[in-house]
Amino acid sequence: MTQERSEVEQIFAGNSEMATLMKAHDWSPTPLGSISGWASSLKTAVSICLNSRFPMVIWWGKQLVMLYNDAWRPIQGTKHPKALQQVQTLEQVRQIPALVLTAYAGEVDRQQAIQAEFQTHLSKPIKP
């Protein structure tokens, strides 16, 4: 198994519908680019998202590229599976009540979350 294939298996672990879709997807022509060029924070976020039983969505980068898990699928309704990796507008994102969970608890982090128009900011330190 190549190193890149191994990395793909780690990021998109499991056999859920979304893990399977994401594994099979050619990411290179998307704004995210090839998986090997993804930021480690995106790789980690996707892995956490896919392994959660709670509805989770990731809007990544300035283009707000959408990635989500199986529990989020019903929220997408008929837009699934086309919504995967689609670029979203701020107006589309604002229509969904959202909270942000960060590993930082500082006042600056809370203010940034509110400025980004998240309705709720929770902090949960991530232990190494």
Z-matrix of the N, CA and C atoms (Angstrom, degrees):
N
C 1 1.453
C 2 1.530 1 108.34
N 3 1.317 2 116.36 1 132.27
C 4 1.455 3 119.90 2 -179.99
C 5 1.519 4 110.02 3 -71.57
N 6 1.323 5 114.26 4 161.78
C 7 1.466 6 119.09 5 -179.52
C 8 1.530 7 110.21 6 -63.16
N 9 1.347 8 117.45 7 -40.36
C 10 1.465 9 120.18 8 -179.60
C 11 1.528 10 110.78 9 -65.33
N 12 1.338 11 117.45 10 -41.09
C 13 1.469 12 120.87 11 178.97
C 14 1.526 13 110.15 12 -63.86
N 15 1.331 14 116.62 13 -39.85
C 16 1.454 15 121.41 14 177.96
C 17 1.531 16 110.55 15 -62.10
N 18 1.330 17 115.40 16 -41.79
C 19 1.463 18 120.05 17 179.13
C 20 1.531 19 110.43 18 -64.02
N 21 1.319 20 117.14 19 -41.97
C 22 1.466 21 121.86 20 177.95
C 23 1.519 22 110.21 21 -60.28
N 24 1.326 23 116.80 22 -43.24
C 25 1.465 24 121.23 23 179.20
C 26 1.526 25 111.25 24 -63.62
N 27 1.326 26 117.70 25 -35.20
C 28 1.468 27 121.02 26 178.96
C 29 1.524 28 111.18 27 -71.59
N 30 1.327 29 116.98 28 -44.33
C 31 1.462 30 120.67 29 -177.88
C 32 1.519 31 110.88 30 -67.49
N 33 1.329 32 116.10 31 -46.31
C 34 1.462 33 121.89 32 -176.32
C 35 1.528 34 110.19 33 -104.32
N 36 1.307 35 116.40 34 48.02
C 37 1.470 36 121.67 35 -176.60
C 38 1.525 37 110.78 36 -65.92
N 39 1.311 38 114.65 37 150.62
C 40 1.452 39 120.72 38 176.58
C 41 1.518 40 111.91 39 99.14
N 42 1.309 41 114.51 40 179.43
C 43 1.461 42 119.51 41 -178.81
C 44 1.526 43 112.04 42 -124.33
N 45 1.319 44 116.20 43 26.15
C 46 1.463 45 119.81 44 175.91
C 47 1.526 46 108.82 45 -67.23
N 48 1.328 47 115.85 46 163.74
C 49 1.466 48 119.20 47 179.84
C 50 1.521 49 111.50 48 -58.02
N 51 1.336 50 116.84 49 -45.81
C 52 1.463 51 119.42 50 -176.36
C 53 1.527 52 111.97 51 -70.12
N 54 1.317 53 117.97 52 -37.58
C 55 1.472 54 120.38 53 176.42
C 56 1.520 55 109.42 54 -62.16
N 57 1.319 56 116.60 55 -42.61
C 58 1.464 57 120.93 56 179.39
C 59 1.527 58 111.06 57 -65.00
N 60 1.346 59 117.17 58 -44.69
C 61 1.466 60 120.80 59 177.83
C 62 1.524 61 111.64 60 -61.22
N 63 1.320 62 116.09 61 -45.25
C 64 1.462 63 119.91 62 -177.88
C 65 1.521 64 111.97 63 -67.51
N 66 1.327 65 116.67 64 -37.70
C 67 1.474 66 120.53 65 177.32
C 68 1.517 67 111.26 66 -61.28
N 69 1.324 68 116.32 67 -41.34
C 70 1.460 69 121.52 68 -175.11
C 71 1.530 70 112.95 69 -81.70
N 72 1.325 71 116.79 70 -14.87
C 73 1.469 72 121.28 71 -174.74
C 74 1.526 73 111.50 72 -73.61
N 75 1.327 74 116.45 73 138.61
C 76 1.462 75 121.25 74 173.20
C 77 1.529 76 107.33 75 -87.41
N 78 1.310 77 116.08 76 104.45
C 79 1.462 78 121.46 77 -175.21
C 80 1.527 79 112.66 78 -83.25
N 81 1.319 80 117.65 79 -15.69
C 82 1.466 81 119.95 80 -173.00
C 83 1.534 82 114.59 81 -57.99
N 84 1.350 83 120.91 82 -37.71
C 85 1.476 84 117.45 83 179.07
C 86 1.534 85 114.04 84 -82.48
N 87 1.323 86 118.57 85 -1.39
C 88 1.471 87 121.36 86 -178.80
C 89 1.528 88 109.50 87 -85.72
N 90 1.332 89 117.47 88 166.38
C 91 1.471 90 119.54 89 176.03
C 92 1.533 91 113.06 90 -58.76
N 93 1.337 92 117.73 91 -22.46
C 94 1.463 93 120.48 92 178.92
C 95 1.528 94 111.95 93 -75.58
N 96 1.307 95 116.35 94 -26.64
C 97 1.463 96 120.25 95 -179.80
C 98 1.521 97 112.05 96 75.63
N 99 1.316 98 115.22 97 -172.53
C 100 1.457 99 122.31 98 -179.30
C 101 1.527 100 110.77 99 -60.36
N 102 1.318 101 116.32 100 143.14
C 103 1.470 102 121.88 101 -177.73
C 104 1.522 103 111.23 102 -57.26
N 105 1.314 104 117.15 103 -34.42
C 106 1.468 105 119.81 104 -179.42
C 107 1.528 106 112.09 105 -62.85
N 108 1.332 107 117.25 106 -20.26
C 109 1.459 108 121.09 107 179.05
C 110 1.519 109 114.01 108 -97.70
N 111 1.333 110 117.31 109 0.14
C 112 1.457 111 120.15 110 -179.99
C 113 1.529 112 110.50 111 -68.31
N 114 1.314 113 115.34 112 146.35
C 115 1.469 114 120.98 113 174.05
C 116 1.528 115 108.43 114 -63.73
N 117 1.313 116 116.09 115 146.32
C 118 1.465 117 119.37 116 179.35
C 119 1.526 118 110.89 117 -60.83
N 120 1.333 119 117.65 118 -31.31
C 121 1.465 120 120.59 119 178.45
C 122 1.530 121 111.25 120 -66.43
N 123 1.335 122 117.97 121 -34.94
C 124 1.463 123 120.50 122 176.71
C 125 1.523 124 110.13 123 -69.36
N 126 1.314 125 117.18 124 -43.33
C 127 1.465 126 121.08 125 178.53
C 128 1.531 127 110.70 126 -58.43
N 129 1.325 128 115.78 127 -44.66
C 130 1.462 129 120.80 128 179.50
C 131 1.526 130 110.74 129 -65.84
N 132 1.325 131 116.58 130 -44.29
C 133 1.469 132 120.39 131 -179.45
C 134 1.526 133 111.29 132 -61.44
N 135 1.331 134 117.32 133 -41.87
C 136 1.463 135 120.85 134 179.43
C 137 1.526 136 110.17 135 -64.76
N 138 1.314 137 116.80 136 -42.71
C 139 1.462 138 120.62 137 178.98
C 140 1.531 139 110.99 138 -61.53
N 141 1.319 140 117.01 139 -44.82
C 142 1.469 141 121.40 140 177.88
C 143 1.527 142 109.93 141 -62.84
N 144 1.314 143 116.93 142 -45.79
C 145 1.458 144 122.39 143 -179.69
C 146 1.525 145 111.09 144 -57.67
N 147 1.328 146 117.00 145 -50.03
C 148 1.461 147 120.71 146 -176.60
C 149 1.522 148 112.86 147 -67.11
N 150 1.306 149 117.45 148 -26.55
C 151 1.461 150 121.13 149 -178.30
C 152 1.523 151 113.51 150 -92.99
N 153 1.330 152 116.88 151 3.38
C 154 1.461 153 120.67 152 178.87
C 155 1.523 154 110.43 153 -92.42
N 156 1.310 155 116.30 154 142.75
C 157 1.468 156 119.70 155 175.15
C 158 1.526 157 110.63 156 -88.08
N 159 1.336 158 117.10 157 -6.88
C 160 1.448 159 121.99 158 178.71
C 161 1.529 160 109.75 159 -91.81
N 162 1.327 161 118.08 160 148.52
C 163 1.466 162 120.12 161 178.70
C 164 1.528 163 110.61 162 -60.12
N 165 1.309 164 115.56 163 123.95
C 166 1.465 165 120.59 164 179.24
C 167 1.520 166 109.62 165 -137.22
N 168 1.314 167 114.66 166 141.19
C 169 1.457 168 121.50 167 175.47
C 170 1.524 169 107.79 168 -133.91
N 171 1.310 170 115.11 169 146.96
C 172 1.463 171 121.66 170 175.53
C 173 1.516 172 106.47 171 -120.62
N 174 1.313 173 117.18 172 125.78
C 175 1.457 174 121.92 173 170.28
C 176 1.512 175 104.76 174 -109.21
N 177 1.326 176 116.53 175 110.85
C 178 1.455 177 120.42 176 -169.56
C 179 1.514 178 112.11 177 -107.99
N 180 1.324 179 114.95 178 135.29
C 181 1.460 180 122.17 179 173.28
C 182 1.512 181 114.00 180 74.94
N 183 1.322 182 114.92 181 -179.21
C 184 1.463 183 120.96 182 -178.95
C 185 1.524 184 111.22 183 -64.84
N 186 1.334 185 116.48 184 -26.39
C 187 1.461 186 120.21 185 179.75
C 188 1.530 187 112.28 186 -82.57
N 189 1.320 188 117.73 187 -6.98
C 190 1.463 189 123.33 188 -179.41
C 191 1.533 190 110.82 189 53.46
N 192 1.323 191 115.97 190 52.60
C 193 1.459 192 121.31 191 177.62
C 194 1.520 193 108.30 192 -67.05
N 195 1.330 194 116.31 193 130.26
C 196 1.457 195 121.79 194 -173.11
C 197 1.527 196 112.56 195 -93.56
N 198 1.338 197 114.40 196 128.12
C 199 1.464 198 123.25 197 173.70
C 200 1.526 199 105.85 198 -131.66
N 201 1.319 200 117.87 199 138.11
C 202 1.465 201 119.30 200 -176.34
C 203 1.517 202 110.91 201 -150.86
N 204 1.335 203 114.94 202 167.45
C 205 1.465 204 120.25 203 -177.90
C 206 1.527 205 111.26 204 -103.30
N 207 1.321 206 115.72 205 178.42
C 208 1.464 207 121.60 206 -177.99
C 209 1.528 208 111.90 207 -59.51
N 210 1.312 209 117.44 208 -38.11
C 211 1.464 210 120.57 209 -178.66
C 212 1.535 211 111.82 210 -67.40
N 213 1.335 212 117.47 211 -22.54
C 214 1.470 213 122.01 212 178.95
C 215 1.532 214 111.27 213 -82.96
N 216 1.332 215 118.01 214 -19.04
C 217 1.472 216 122.10 215 -175.99
C 218 1.517 217 113.76 216 -51.03
N 219 1.346 218 120.08 217 -46.98
C 220 1.471 219 119.14 218 -179.93
C 221 1.527 220 113.29 219 -59.43
N 222 1.309 221 117.44 220 -29.78
C 223 1.466 222 121.65 221 178.02
C 224 1.529 223 109.56 222 -66.47
N 225 1.323 224 116.80 223 -34.13
C 226 1.463 225 122.10 224 179.22
C 227 1.528 226 111.92 225 -73.88
N 228 1.325 227 116.42 226 -25.45
C 229 1.468 228 120.07 227 179.17
C 230 1.516 229 111.43 228 57.80
N 231 1.333 230 115.79 229 -129.87
C 232 1.465 231 121.16 230 -176.34
C 233 1.525 232 112.89 231 -73.50
N 234 1.315 233 117.62 232 -8.00
C 235 1.475 234 120.67 233 178.49
C 236 1.527 235 111.78 234 -76.53
N 237 1.341 236 116.28 235 -15.89
C 238 1.462 237 120.49 236 178.64
C 239 1.530 238 108.49 237 -81.34
N 240 1.303 239 120.69 238 137.98
C 241 1.463 240 130.21 239 4.61
C 242 1.520 241 114.07 240 -94.89
N 243 1.346 242 117.58 241 3.51
C 244 1.469 243 119.54 242 -177.78
C 245 1.518 244 113.06 243 -62.00
N 246 1.333 245 116.73 244 -25.90
C 247 1.466 246 120.56 245 -177.88
C 248 1.526 247 112.62 246 -67.10
N 249 1.337 248 116.58 247 -23.80
C 250 1.465 249 119.88 248 179.45
C 251 1.514 250 109.35 249 -59.15
N 252 1.307 251 116.32 250 128.11
C 253 1.464 252 126.77 251 178.14
C 254 1.519 253 114.75 252 67.06
N 255 1.346 254 117.75 253 8.46
C 256 1.452 255 118.78 254 176.99
C 257 1.514 256 110.96 255 -75.09
N 258 1.308 257 114.80 256 147.51
C 259 1.456 258 121.49 257 175.12
C 260 1.522 259 107.51 258 -78.10
N 261 1.321 260 116.24 259 131.35
C 262 1.459 261 122.08 260 -178.70
C 263 1.529 262 109.28 261 -108.30
N 264 1.314 263 115.50 262 154.17
C 265 1.453 264 119.96 263 172.83
C 266 1.521 265 107.88 264 -94.23
N 267 1.311 266 116.56 265 159.61
C 268 1.469 267 119.87 266 176.70
C 269 1.521 268 110.43 267 -58.76
N 270 1.320 269 117.84 268 -36.11
C 271 1.461 270 120.76 269 -179.76
C 272 1.523 271 111.03 270 -63.37
N 273 1.335 272 117.99 271 -39.81
C 274 1.460 273 121.00 272 177.48
C 275 1.524 274 110.72 273 -64.52
N 276 1.310 275 116.39 274 -42.31
C 277 1.455 276 121.15 275 -178.22
C 278 1.529 277 110.38 276 -68.37
N 279 1.306 278 117.75 277 -38.38
C 280 1.466 279 121.53 278 -178.14
C 281 1.525 280 112.78 279 -65.80
N 282 1.312 281 118.23 280 -19.62
C 283 1.461 282 121.21 281 -179.18
C 284 1.523 283 112.26 282 -73.98
N 285 1.320 284 117.79 283 -12.61
C 286 1.456 285 121.92 284 -177.60
C 287 1.521 286 108.67 285 -106.91
N 288 1.339 287 118.22 286 121.31
C 289 1.465 288 119.05 287 176.25
C 290 1.528 289 108.51 288 -57.54
N 291 1.295 290 116.33 289 130.04
C 292 1.457 291 118.64 290 -173.90
C 293 1.514 292 111.53 291 -135.21
N 294 1.311 293 113.03 292 151.30
C 295 1.449 294 119.19 293 170.71
C 296 1.515 295 107.09 294 -128.24
N 297 1.291 296 115.08 295 157.55
C 298 1.455 297 119.95 296 178.70
C 299 1.520 298 107.59 297 -119.56
N 300 1.302 299 115.23 298 134.23
C 301 1.455 300 121.72 299 176.99
C 302 1.518 301 107.00 300 -112.88
N 303 1.287 302 116.35 301 120.09
C 304 1.460 303 119.21 302 -178.93
C 305 1.518 304 110.39 303 -121.56
N 306 1.308 305 113.88 304 164.98
C 307 1.457 306 119.71 305 177.57
C 308 1.528 307 110.40 306 -89.31
N 309 1.321 308 116.77 307 2.90
C 310 1.455 309 120.53 308 -176.89
C 311 1.516 310 109.88 309 -118.29
N 312 1.305 311 116.41 310 142.75
C 313 1.458 312 119.92 311 -174.27
C 314 1.525 313 113.06 312 -115.12
N 315 1.312 314 117.08 313 10.12
C 316 1.451 315 119.44 314 -176.22
C 317 1.516 316 113.55 315 -72.96
N 318 1.306 317 116.02 316 158.85
C 319 1.461 318 122.09 317 178.91
C 320 1.524 319 110.57 318 -61.03
N 321 1.313 320 117.42 319 -36.51
C 322 1.471 321 121.23 320 178.43
C 323 1.525 322 109.78 321 -60.51
N 324 1.338 323 117.52 322 -41.79
C 325 1.455 324 121.53 323 179.52
C 326 1.523 325 111.10 324 -63.56
N 327 1.323 326 116.49 325 -42.37
C 328 1.460 327 120.55 326 178.61
C 329 1.523 328 110.52 327 -63.00
N 330 1.320 329 116.40 328 -45.07
C 331 1.467 330 120.95 329 179.77
C 332 1.532 331 111.27 330 -62.15
N 333 1.338 332 116.88 331 -41.08
C 334 1.463 333 119.79 332 178.97
C 335 1.521 334 111.07 333 -64.54
N 336 1.318 335 117.56 334 -39.50
C 337 1.465 336 120.96 335 178.42
C 338 1.527 337 110.31 336 -63.31
N 339 1.321 338 116.66 337 -42.26
C 340 1.464 339 120.76 338 179.84
C 341 1.531 340 110.29 339 -68.33
N 342 1.324 341 117.42 340 -40.86
C 343 1.465 342 120.58 341 176.87
C 344 1.523 343 111.32 342 -63.14
N 345 1.321 344 117.48 343 -30.90
C 346 1.465 345 121.69 344 176.95
C 347 1.523 346 110.88 345 -79.65
N 348 1.327 347 116.04 346 2.82
C 349 1.457 348 124.92 347 174.58
C 350 1.521 349 114.33 348 71.97
N 351 1.331 350 116.86 349 28.88
C 352 1.452 351 119.55 350 169.24
C 353 1.526 352 106.57 351 -77.41
N 354 1.312 353 115.91 352 141.60
C 355 1.458 354 119.27 353 -178.33
C 356 1.528 355 111.90 354 -75.85
N 357 1.317 356 116.87 355 -29.51
C 358 1.454 357 121.33 356 -176.51
C 359 1.515 358 109.63 357 -138.83
N 360 1.302 359 116.90 358 141.48
C 361 1.468 360 121.66 359 175.05
C 362 1.518 361 108.20 360 -123.01
N 363 1.308 362 115.73 361 121.14
C 364 1.466 363 121.68 362 175.68
C 365 1.516 364 107.53 363 -115.57
N 366 1.298 365 116.38 364 145.38
C 367 1.464 366 117.87 365 175.87
C 368 1.518 367 109.08 366 -118.60
N 369 1.282 368 114.30 367 136.76
C 370 1.471 369 121.14 368 177.46
C 371 1.513 370 106.78 369 -141.77
N 372 1.325 371 116.69 370 103.10
C 373 1.459 372 118.32 371 179.62
C 374 1.533 373 111.39 372 -57.81
N 375 1.309 374 115.14 373 137.85
C 376 1.451 375 121.10 374 177.84
C 377 1.522 376 107.60 375 -96.83
N 378 1.302 377 115.98 376 121.49
C 379 1.457 378 120.53 377 -178.89
C 380 1.524 379 109.89 378 -86.19
N 381 1.324 380 117.81 379 134.37
C 382 1.476 381 119.93 380 179.64
C 383 1.500 382 112.36 381 -66.67
